[in-house]
Amino acid sequence: MSSNLIPTYAPPNLVFERGEGVYLYDVDGGKWLDFIAGIAVNALGHCHPALVSALQEQSQKLWHVSNMFDVPMREQLAARYCADTFADLVFFTNSGTEAIEGLLKAARRYHFENNQPERIEILTFQGAFHGRSYGAINAGGNPAYLKGFGPAMSGFKQLPFADEQAFIDAISDTTAAVLIEPVQGEGGLRAAPEDFLRLLRAKCDETGALLLYDEIQCGAGRTGKLFAHQWTDAEPDGMAVAKGVGGGFPLGAFLLTEEVGKNMVVGTHGSTYGGNPLAMAVGIALWDEISKPETMDNVIKVGNFLKQQLAGLADNYDDIVMEPRGKGLLVGLKLHDKYVAKNLANLAREQGLLIGAAGDNVIRMAPPLIITESHASEAIAKLDRALQKAREETG
């Protein structure tokens, strides 16, 4: 049957009807262990009671008024973010790519207001994924995403990931900002070394550049801290968040220090839907759950268990797997070139396990933060069978 949808996606022949906790159920009654969680979005799994209750209650009160009028819950959620992070100011968006666009605008505006309007260059890193809008694909610099969309925008320079010397050589007193994912998602689950993040902070302080983090995928508790950079003392000047902070409801934000954010005055930025009452109700409920110490303790405990189990698979299938990757509950396996990550993800799906494929030939797991060791063991058993099937098929 023909479709009226623009064909930018190629989903499998699988339609889900409902979700509960860490499982999805298809229209034929099949049960699936969800270890991709909408690409790190469903932080509390499917239909978490606290999120369902918040959305249902708010849906009977007020859906939308636009930012022509005050939405008190925006202040409530912004206060939570700022109490638990470096930030003083928050702007709510609907998605991660919008958060990145706002963050980049804020960085350039900062230098404009400091009488350095020519200071626009943003240093980013190879393998980065910052979204699909025009500005975001130029920030990421992936040739595959830039192809066919006109000339590359000026003002962005990509550097080798976590290469200290390349970074030292590139940053100067004309650099506007440095933008990095503390743990790359699409780029292959590569975690930036903590010392490298400290180096970024020190050199930004030295040159007057701003340090910006993209925690759209690695934030919202996924590594066992509310945000991945919090494993270090290298705090940023601005940060983009999305995905997990909405728990499945469209929600993003960019966070700024007072010094940077004070320049984003009336008329410099806006959003019709951003920070609407429905999103704020769900965002507050989500934040109240993931900020509980026991939630982060679970991520650390189960994440360590899962990483150990993946290391065991890497040893048992060293002809297929090069190494385990990732941090917390954003983990996976890098495969030898003879095997293709997307094909292995398909084989895992045949076993009832939903995972994803990332760049650098890596299979990716980003399960709900509520998984138990039992769920992790179930996933490993299914992945074991998928790896065995891959070995048999490839010979």
Sine and cosine of phi, psi and omega as CSV:
sin_phi,cos_phi,sin_psi,cos_psi,sin_omega,cos_omega
0.00,0.00,0.72,-0.70,0.00,-1.00
-0.95,0.31,0.40,-0.92,-0.03,-1.00
-0.86,-0.50,0.52,-0.86,0.09,-1.00
-1.00,-0.07,0.11,0.99,0.02,-1.00
-1.00,0.06,0.62,-0.78,0.13,-0.99
-0.89,0.45,0.80,-0.61,-0.20,-0.98
-0.99,0.14,0.87,0.49,0.03,-1.00
-1.00,-0.02,-0.10,1.00,0.03,-1.00
-0.85,-0.53,0.38,-0.93,0.03,-1.00
-0.70,-0.72,0.94,0.35,-0.05,-1.00
-0.95,0.30,0.39,-0.92,0.09,-1.00
-0.95,0.31,0.16,-0.99,0.02,-1.00
-0.99,0.17,0.96,0.28,-0.09,-1.00
-0.48,-0.88,0.82,-0.58,-0.04,-1.00
-0.82,-0.58,0.83,-0.56,-0.01,-1.00
-1.00,-0.04,0.59,-0.81,-0.04,-1.00
-0.97,-0.26,-0.59,0.81,-0.02,-1.00
-0.37,-0.93,0.26,-0.97,0.06,-1.00
-0.69,-0.72,0.49,-0.87,0.03,-1.00
-0.52,-0.85,0.90,-0.43,0.00,-1.00
0.89,0.46,-0.86,-0.52,-0.03,-1.00
-0.99,-0.16,0.19,0.98,-0.03,-1.00
-0.88,-0.47,0.54,-0.84,0.16,-0.99
-0.90,-0.43,0.48,-0.88,0.01,-1.00
-0.80,-0.60,0.78,-0.63,-0.05,-1.00
-1.00,0.04,0.06,-1.00,-0.10,-1.00
-0.93,0.37,-0.27,0.96,0.03,-1.00
-0.99,-0.14,0.08,1.00,0.04,-1.00
1.00,-0.04,0.05,1.00,0.03,-1.00
-0.94,0.34,0.52,-0.86,-0.05,-1.00
-0.92,-0.38,0.72,-0.69,-0.10,-0.99
-0.75,-0.66,0.73,-0.68,0.08,-1.00
-0.99,0.13,0.90,-0.44,-0.14,-0.99
-1.00,-0.06,0.98,-0.19,0.02,-1.00
-0.93,-0.37,0.41,0.91,0.14,-0.99
-0.83,-0.56,-0.40,0.92,0.18,-0.98
0.78,0.62,0.75,0.66,0.03,-1.00
0.91,0.42,0.52,0.86,-0.11,-0.99
0.88,0.47,0.91,0.42,0.09,-1.00
0.91,0.41,0.42,0.91,-0.05,-1.00
-0.99,-0.14,-0.75,0.66,-0.09,-1.00
-0.98,0.22,0.96,0.29,-0.13,-0.99
-0.87,0.48,-0.54,0.84,0.00,-1.00
-0.96,-0.30,0.35,0.94,-0.01,-1.00
0.98,0.20,-0.27,-0.96,-0.07,-1.00
-1.00,-0.10,0.73,-0.69,0.09,-1.00
0.83,0.56,0.73,0.69,0.06,-1.00
-0.89,0.45,0.74,-0.67,-0.11,-0.99
-0.81,0.58,-0.63,0.78,-0.03,-1.00
-0.91,0.40,-0.62,0.78,0.00,-1.00
-0.96,0.27,-0.66,0.76,0.03,-1.00
-0.87,0.49,-0.70,0.71,-0.01,-1.00
-0.89,0.45,-0.69,0.72,-0.01,-1.00
-0.89,0.46,-0.69,0.73,-0.03,-1.00
-0.93,0.36,-0.68,0.73,0.00,-1.00
-0.89,0.45,-0.70,0.71,-0.01,-1.00
-0.89,0.45,-0.71,0.71,-0.02,-1.00
-0.94,0.34,-0.54,0.84,-0.04,-1.00
-0.90,0.44,-0.35,0.94,0.01,-1.00
-1.00,-0.08,0.03,1.00,0.00,-1.00
-0.93,-0.36,-0.88,0.48,-0.12,-0.99
-0.34,-0.94,0.78,-0.63,0.01,-1.00
-0.99,-0.12,-0.77,0.64,-0.19,-0.98
-0.44,-0.90,0.68,-0.73,0.13,-0.99
-0.72,-0.69,-0.10,1.00,-0.10,-0.99
0.95,0.31,0.09,-1.00,-0.01,-1.00
-1.00,0.05,0.24,0.97,0.21,-0.98
-0.92,0.39,-0.37,0.93,-0.07,-1.00
-0.77,-0.64,0.38,-0.92,-0.03,-1.00
-0.95,0.31,0.61,-0.79,0.12,-0.99
-0.86,-0.52,0.99,-0.17,-0.12,-0.99
-0.81,0.59,-0.55,0.84,-0.03,-1.00
-0.92,0.40,-0.36,0.93,0.10,-0.99
-0.88,0.47,-0.70,0.72,0.04,-1.00
-0.88,0.47,-0.63,0.78,-0.03,-1.00
-0.91,0.42,-0.71,0.70,-0.01,-1.00
-0.95,0.30,-0.64,0.77,0.05,-1.00
-0.86,0.51,-0.64,0.77,0.02,-1.00
-0.89,0.45,-0.61,0.79,0.05,-1.00
-0.90,0.43,-0.73,0.68,0.01,-1.00
-0.85,0.52,-0.73,0.69,-0.08,-1.00
-0.94,0.33,-0.53,0.85,0.02,-1.00
-0.92,0.39,-0.47,0.88,-0.11,-0.99
-0.96,-0.29,0.10,0.99,-0.03,-1.00
-0.65,-0.76,-0.11,-0.99,0.06,-1.00
-0.94,0.34,-0.31,0.95,-0.32,-0.95
-0.98,0.20,0.41,-0.91,0.12,-0.99
-0.90,-0.43,-0.40,0.92,-0.11,-0.99
-0.66,-0.75,0.53,-0.85,-0.07,-1.00
-0.69,-0.73,0.64,-0.77,0.17,-0.99
-0.84,-0.55,0.81,-0.58,-0.05,-1.00
-1.00,-0.01,0.67,-0.75,0.02,-1.00
-0.81,-0.58,-0.08,-1.00,0.04,-1.00
-0.98,-0.17,-0.28,0.96,-0.14,-0.99
-0.43,-0.90,0.15,-0.99,0.01,-1.00
-0.94,0.33,-0.64,0.77,-0.02,-1.00
-0.91,0.42,-0.56,0.83,0.09,-1.00
-0.92,0.40,-0.60,0.80,0.02,-1.00
-0.90,0.43,-0.65,0.76,0.05,-1.00
-0.89,0.45,-0.71,0.70,0.00,-1.00
-0.86,0.52,-0.69,0.72,0.02,-1.00
-0.91,0.41,-0.61,0.79,0.01,-1.00
-0.90,0.44,-0.68,0.73,0.02,-1.00
-0.91,0.42,-0.65,0.76,0.05,-1.00
-0.88,0.48,-0.69,0.73,-0.02,-1.00
-0.88,0.47,-0.63,0.77,-0.01,-1.00
-0.90,0.43,-0.72,0.70,-0.01,-1.00
-0.94,0.34,-0.58,0.81,0.05,-1.00
-0.89,0.46,-0.61,0.79,0.01,-1.00
-0.84,0.55,-0.74,0.67,-0.02,-1.00
-0.95,0.30,-0.55,0.83,0.08,-1.00
-0.86,0.51,-0.71,0.70,-0.02,-1.00
-0.95,0.32,-0.30,0.95,0.06,-1.00
-0.99,-0.15,0.41,0.91,0.09,-1.00
0.88,0.47,0.54,0.84,0.11,-0.99
-0.75,-0.66,0.87,0.49,-0.08,-1.00
-0.89,0.45,-0.36,0.93,0.00,-1.00
-0.97,0.23,-0.17,0.99,-0.08,-1.00
-1.00,0.06,1.00,0.07,-0.10,-0.99
-0.86,-0.52,-0.20,0.98,-0.13,-0.99
-0.93,0.36,0.75,-0.66,0.04,-1.00
-0.94,-0.34,0.83,-0.55,0.09,-1.00
-1.00,0.04,0.81,-0.59,0.06,-1.00
-0.80,-0.61,-0.07,-1.00,-0.16,-0.99
-0.76,-0.65,0.61,-0.79,-0.03,-1.00
-0.86,0.51,0.64,-0.76,-0.07,-1.00
1.00,-0.04,-0.12,0.99,-0.04,-1.00
-0.94,0.35,0.48,-0.87,0.18,-0.98
-0.73,-0.68,0.89,-0.45,-0.05,-1.00
-0.88,-0.47,0.16,0.99,0.03,-1.00
0.82,-0.58,-0.01,-1.00,-0.14,-0.99
-0.92,-0.40,-0.01,1.00,0.07,-1.00
-0.95,0.31,0.17,-0.99,-0.09,-1.00
-0.89,0.46,-0.71,0.70,0.03,-1.00
-0.91,0.42,-0.64,0.77,-0.07,-1.00
-0.93,0.38,-0.63,0.78,0.01,-1.00
-0.94,0.34,-0.49,0.87,0.07,-1.00
-0.96,0.29,-0.56,0.83,0.09,-1.00
-0.91,0.42,-0.68,0.74,0.01,-1.00
-0.93,0.37,-0.65,0.76,0.09,-1.00
0.98,0.20,0.16,0.99,0.01,-1.00
-0.94,0.34,0.88,-0.47,-0.05,-1.00
-0.84,0.55,-0.54,0.84,-0.01,-1.00
-0.91,0.42,-0.56,0.83,-0.01,-1.00
-1.00,0.09,-0.36,0.93,0.00,-1.00
-1.00,0.06,-0.40,0.92,-0.11,-0.99
-0.85,0.53,0.81,-0.59,0.10,-0.99
1.00,0.03,0.07,1.00,-0.05,-1.00
-0.89,-0.45,0.54,0.84,0.09,-1.00
1.00,0.07,-0.02,-1.00,-0.03,-1.00
-0.92,0.40,0.49,-0.87,0.05,-1.00
-0.89,0.45,0.59,-0.80,0.05,-1.00
-0.95,0.30,0.57,-0.82,0.12,-0.99
-0.97,0.24,0.34,-0.94,0.09,-1.00
0.98,-0.17,0.09,1.00,0.04,-1.00
-0.79,-0.61,0.66,-0.75,0.04,-1.00
-0.68,-0.73,0.83,-0.55,-0.01,-1.00
-1.00,-0.09,0.68,-0.73,0.00,-1.00
-0.87,-0.49,0.39,-0.92,0.10,-0.99
-0.85,0.53,0.65,-0.76,-0.08,-1.00
-0.90,0.44,0.81,-0.59,0.08,-1.00
0.87,0.50,0.42,0.91,0.06,-1.00
-1.00,0.00,0.96,-0.27,-0.11,-0.99
-0.88,0.47,-0.72,0.69,-0.07,-1.00
-0.93,0.38,-0.65,0.76,0.02,-1.00
-0.88,0.48,-0.63,0.78,0.02,-1.00
-0.93,0.38,-0.72,0.69,0.00,-1.00
-0.86,0.50,-0.63,0.77,0.00,-1.00
-0.94,0.35,-0.47,0.88,-0.13,-0.99
-1.00,0.02,-0.58,0.81,-0.10,-0.99
-0.98,0.22,0.60,-0.80,0.00,-1.00
-0.45,-0.89,-0.04,-1.00,0.00,-1.00
-0.98,0.21,0.14,0.99,0.14,-0.99
-0.95,-0.32,0.00,1.00,0.04,-1.00
-0.97,0.25,0.73,-0.68,0.04,-1.00
-0.99,0.16,-0.75,0.67,-0.08,-1.00
-0.34,-0.94,0.32,-0.95,0.13,-0.99
-0.89,-0.45,0.79,-0.61,-0.04,-1.00
-0.87,-0.49,0.82,-0.58,-0.04,-1.00
-0.53,-0.85,0.53,-0.85,0.21,-0.98
-1.00,0.02,0.87,-0.50,0.04,-1.00
-0.84,0.55,-0.54,0.84,0.19,-0.98
-0.75,-0.67,0.90,-0.44,0.02,-1.00
-0.93,0.38,0.67,-0.74,0.07,-1.00
-1.00,-0.10,-0.97,0.25,0.01,-1.00
-0.87,0.50,-0.44,0.90,-0.05,-1.00
-0.97,0.23,0.02,1.00,0.07,-1.00
0.93,-0.37,0.42,0.91,0.09,-1.00
0.85,0.53,0.67,0.75,0.03,-1.00
-1.00,-0.06,0.84,-0.54,0.04,-1.00
-1.00,0.00,0.78,-0.63,0.08,-1.00
-0.93,0.38,0.76,-0.65,0.04,-1.00
-0.84,0.55,0.59,-0.80,-0.04,-1.00
-0.86,0.51,-0.61,0.79,0.03,-1.00
-0.90,0.43,-0.50,0.86,0.02,-1.00
-0.94,0.35,-0.64,0.77,0.06,-1.00
-0.90,0.43,-0.61,0.79,0.05,-1.00
-0.91,0.42,-0.61,0.79,0.05,-1.00
-0.90,0.44,-0.68,0.73,0.04,-1.00
-0.85,0.53,-0.72,0.70,-0.02,-1.00
-0.88,0.47,-0.70,0.71,-0.06,-1.00
-0.91,0.42,-0.69,0.73,-0.03,-1.00
-0.95,0.30,-0.54,0.84,0.09,-1.00
-0.91,0.42,-0.66,0.75,0.06,-1.00
-0.88,0.47,-0.63,0.77,-0.05,-1.00
-0.93,0.36,-0.61,0.79,-0.11,-0.99
-0.99,-0.16,-0.21,0.98,-0.06,-1.00
1.00,0.06,0.11,0.99,0.08,-1.00
-0.97,0.24,0.33,-0.94,0.06,-1.00
-0.99,-0.12,0.57,-0.82,0.08,-1.00
-0.97,-0.22,0.85,-0.52,-0.05,-1.00
-0.87,-0.50,0.73,-0.68,0.06,-1.00
-0.94,-0.34,0.67,-0.74,0.19,-0.98
-0.98,-0.18,0.98,-0.20,0.02,-1.00
-0.93,-0.38,0.54,0.84,-0.01,-1.00
-0.90,0.45,-0.66,0.75,-0.01,-1.00
-0.99,-0.17,-0.60,0.80,-0.10,-1.00
-1.00,-0.02,-0.05,1.00,0.02,-1.00
-1.00,-0.01,-0.34,-0.94,0.00,-1.00
0.82,0.57,0.66,0.75,0.13,-0.99
0.99,0.11,0.03,1.00,-0.18,-0.98
-0.92,0.40,-0.43,0.90,-0.01,-1.00
-0.98,-0.21,0.04,1.00,-0.02,-1.00
0.98,-0.20,-0.10,0.99,0.23,-0.97
-0.87,-0.49,0.36,-0.93,0.02,-1.00
-0.83,0.56,-0.61,0.79,0.10,-0.99
-0.70,-0.71,0.58,-0.82,-0.17,-0.99
-0.88,0.48,-0.57,0.82,-0.04,-1.00
-0.92,0.38,-0.26,0.97,-0.04,-1.00
-0.95,0.30,-0.05,1.00,0.18,-0.98
-0.96,0.28,-0.18,0.98,0.05,-1.00
-0.84,-0.54,-0.03,-1.00,0.12,-0.99
-0.97,-0.22,0.26,0.97,-0.05,-1.00
-1.00,0.01,0.99,0.16,-0.04,-1.00
-0.98,0.19,0.52,-0.86,-0.03,-1.00
-1.00,-0.03,0.06,-1.00,0.16,-0.99
-0.99,-0.10,-0.33,0.94,0.02,-1.00
-0.37,-0.93,0.42,-0.91,-0.05,-1.00
-0.47,-0.88,0.64,-0.77,0.10,-1.00
-0.97,-0.24,0.71,-0.71,0.05,-1.00
-0.74,-0.68,0.38,-0.92,0.07,-1.00
-0.10,-0.99,-0.59,-0.81,0.02,-1.00
0.68,0.73,-0.98,-0.19,-0.14,-0.99
-0.88,0.47,-0.38,0.93,-0.07,-1.00
-0.93,0.36,-0.28,0.96,0.05,-1.00
-0.98,-0.22,-0.15,0.99,0.04,-1.00
0.87,0.50,0.33,0.94,-0.04,-1.00
0.86,-0.51,-0.30,0.95,0.09,-1.00
-1.00,-0.07,0.68,-0.74,-0.04,-1.00
-0.85,0.52,0.90,-0.43,-0.02,-1.00
-0.38,-0.93,0.73,-0.68,0.11,-0.99
-0.57,-0.82,0.06,-1.00,0.03,-1.00
-0.22,-0.98,0.41,-0.91,0.28,-0.96
-0.86,-0.50,0.65,-0.76,-0.11,-0.99
-0.92,-0.40,0.65,-0.76,-0.06,-1.00
-0.68,-0.73,0.42,-0.91,0.22,-0.98
-0.96,0.29,0.28,-0.96,0.05,-1.00
-0.87,0.50,-0.65,0.76,-0.05,-1.00
-0.88,0.48,-0.65,0.76,0.01,-1.00
-0.99,0.15,-0.67,0.74,-0.11,-0.99
-0.96,0.27,-0.35,0.94,-0.05,-1.00
-0.90,0.43,-0.31,0.95,-0.01,-1.00
-1.00,0.08,-0.20,0.98,0.02,-1.00
-1.00,0.02,0.99,0.14,-0.09,-1.00
-0.99,-0.10,0.00,-1.00,-0.01,-1.00
-0.79,0.61,0.79,-0.61,0.04,-1.00
0.99,-0.12,-0.21,0.98,-0.04,-1.00
-1.00,0.09,-0.35,0.94,-0.02,-1.00
-0.35,-0.94,0.34,-0.94,0.00,-1.00
-0.17,-0.98,0.21,-0.98,0.04,-1.00
-0.34,-0.94,0.74,-0.67,0.02,-1.00
-0.94,0.34,-0.72,0.69,-0.08,-1.00
-1.00,-0.07,-0.41,0.91,-0.14,-0.99
-0.81,0.58,0.78,-0.62,0.01,-1.00
0.97,0.24,0.44,0.90,0.00,-1.00
-0.95,0.33,0.32,-0.95,-0.12,-0.99
-0.85,0.53,-0.61,0.80,0.00,-1.00
-0.90,0.43,-0.73,0.68,0.00,-1.00
-0.89,0.45,-0.64,0.77,-0.02,-1.00
-0.92,0.39,-0.62,0.78,0.01,-1.00
-0.89,0.46,-0.71,0.70,0.01,-1.00
-0.93,0.36,-0.66,0.75,-0.01,-1.00
-0.87,0.48,-0.64,0.77,0.04,-1.00
-0.91,0.42,-0.72,0.69,0.00,-1.00
-0.89,0.46,-0.65,0.76,0.02,-1.00
-0.89,0.45,-0.74,0.67,-0.04,-1.00
-0.88,0.47,-0.64,0.77,0.00,-1.00
-0.90,0.44,-0.47,0.88,0.03,-1.00
-0.99,0.16,-0.75,0.66,-0.10,-1.00
-0.97,0.25,-0.35,0.94,0.01,-1.00
-0.99,0.13,-0.03,1.00,0.09,-1.00
-0.94,0.33,0.71,-0.70,-0.01,-1.00
-0.81,0.59,-0.59,0.81,-0.04,-1.00
-0.92,0.39,-0.46,0.89,0.05,-1.00
-0.93,0.37,-0.74,0.67,0.02,-1.00
-0.92,0.38,-0.57,0.82,0.06,-1.00
-0.87,0.49,-0.63,0.77,0.00,-1.00
-0.92,0.39,-0.66,0.75,0.03,-1.00
-0.87,0.50,-0.70,0.72,-0.02,-1.00
-0.91,0.41,-0.73,0.69,-0.04,-1.00
-0.90,0.44,-0.81,0.59,-0.06,-1.00
-0.95,0.31,-0.56,0.83,0.05,-1.00
-0.88,0.48,-0.67,0.74,0.04,-1.00
-0.90,0.43,-0.66,0.75,0.03,-1.00
-0.89,0.47,-0.72,0.70,-0.02,-1.00
-0.90,0.44,-0.67,0.74,0.01,-1.00
-0.89,0.46,-0.63,0.78,0.04,-1.00
-0.90,0.43,-0.67,0.75,0.00,-1.00
-0.92,0.40,-0.61,0.79,0.05,-1.00
-0.92,0.40,-0.60,0.80,0.05,-1.00
-0.89,0.46,-0.61,0.79,0.06,-1.00
-0.90,0.45,-0.67,0.74,0.06,-1.00
-0.90,0.44,-0.64,0.77,0.01,-1.00
-0.87,0.49,-0.62,0.78,0.03,-1.00
-0.93,0.36,-0.67,0.74,-0.06,-1.00
-0.95,0.30,-0.44,0.90,-0.04,-1.00
-0.83,-0.56,0.77,0.64,-0.06,-1.00
-0.93,0.36,-0.21,0.98,0.11,-0.99
-0.98,0.22,-0.31,0.95,0.00,-1.00
-0.95,-0.31,-0.65,0.76,-0.15,-0.99
-0.97,-0.26,0.74,-0.67,0.08,-1.00
-1.00,0.08,-0.71,0.71,-0.05,-1.00
-0.19,-0.98,0.44,-0.90,0.19,-0.98
-0.98,0.22,0.45,-0.89,-0.04,-1.00
-0.71,-0.70,0.31,-0.95,0.22,-0.98
0.97,-0.24,-0.15,-0.99,-0.09,-1.00
-0.48,-0.88,0.66,-0.75,0.03,-1.00
0.89,0.46,-0.82,-0.58,0.04,-1.00
-0.95,-0.32,0.59,0.81,0.20,-0.98
-0.78,-0.62,1.00,0.09,-0.19,-0.98
-0.70,-0.72,0.19,-0.98,0.03,-1.00
-0.01,-1.00,-0.23,-0.97,-0.02,-1.00
-0.76,-0.65,0.76,-0.65,0.13,-0.99
-1.00,0.06,0.76,-0.65,-0.08,-1.00
-0.98,-0.18,0.41,-0.91,0.18,-0.98
-0.91,0.41,0.42,-0.91,-0.08,-1.00
-0.87,0.49,-0.41,0.91,0.00,-1.00
-0.90,0.44,-0.39,0.92,-0.03,-1.00
-0.92,-0.40,0.48,-0.88,-0.06,-1.00
-0.91,-0.42,0.80,-0.60,-0.09,-1.00
-0.84,0.55,-0.67,0.74,-0.02,-1.00
-0.89,0.45,-0.60,0.80,0.03,-1.00
-0.92,0.40,-0.64,0.77,0.03,-1.00
-0.92,0.39,-0.61,0.80,0.08,-1.00
-0.87,0.48,-0.60,0.80,0.05,-1.00
-0.92,0.40,-0.65,0.76,0.04,-1.00
-0.91,0.41,-0.60,0.80,0.06,-1.00
-0.90,0.44,-0.62,0.78,0.02,-1.00
-0.89,0.46,-0.57,0.82,0.06,-1.00
-0.89,0.46,-0.40,0.92,0.03,-1.00
-1.00,-0.04,0.03,1.00,-0.01,-1.00
1.00,0.02,0.28,0.96,-0.01,-1.00
-0.91,-0.42,0.81,-0.59,0.01,-1.00
-0.99,-0.17,0.91,-0.41,0.08,-1.00
-0.73,-0.68,0.00,-1.00,-0.02,-1.00
-0.80,-0.60,0.07,-1.00,0.08,-1.00
-0.87,-0.49,0.68,-0.74,0.03,-1.00
-0.88,-0.48,0.03,-1.00,0.04,-1.00
-0.91,0.41,0.18,-0.98,0.00,-1.00
0.90,0.44,0.44,0.90,0.05,-1.00
0.85,0.53,0.80,0.60,-0.05,-1.00
-0.87,-0.50,0.73,-0.68,0.20,-0.98
-1.00,0.10,0.61,-0.79,-0.17,-0.98
-0.85,-0.53,0.71,-0.70,0.14,-0.99
-0.87,-0.49,0.78,-0.63,0.07,-1.00
-0.63,-0.77,0.92,0.40,-0.11,-0.99
-0.95,0.30,0.20,-0.98,0.11,-0.99
-0.83,0.56,0.53,-0.85,-0.04,-1.00
-0.94,0.35,-0.16,0.99,-0.06,-1.00
-1.00,-0.04,0.06,1.00,-0.04,-1.00
-0.89,0.45,0.42,-0.91,0.05,-1.00
-0.95,-0.31,0.11,-0.99,0.08,-1.00
-0.89,0.45,-0.50,0.87,0.05,-1.00
-0.90,0.44,-0.69,0.73,0.06,-1.00
-0.89,0.46,-0.66,0.75,0.01,-1.00
-0.89,0.46,-0.66,0.75,0.03,-1.00
-0.90,0.44,-0.64,0.77,0.04,-1.00
-0.88,0.47,-0.67,0.74,0.02,-1.00
-0.91,0.42,-0.67,0.74,-0.01,-1.00
-0.90,0.44,-0.64,0.77,0.02,-1.00
-0.89,0.46,-0.67,0.74,0.02,-1.00
-0.93,0.38,-0.66,0.75,0.01,-1.00
-0.92,0.39,-0.57,0.82,0.07,-1.00
-0.85,0.53,-0.72,0.69,0.01,-1.00
-0.90,0.43,-0.61,0.80,0.03,-1.00
-0.91,0.42,-0.66,0.75,0.03,-1.00
-0.91,0.42,-0.63,0.78,0.04,-1.00
-0.89,0.45,-0.66,0.75,0.03,-1.00
-0.90,0.43,-0.64,0.77,0.03,-1.00
-0.89,0.46,-0.64,0.77,0.02,-1.00
-0.90,0.43,-0.68,0.73,-0.01,-1.00
-0.91,0.41,-0.64,0.77,-0.05,-1.00
-0.95,0.31,-0.54,0.84,-0.06,-1.00
-1.00,0.03,-0.51,0.86,0.02,-1.00
0.98,0.20,0.00,0.00,0.00,0.00
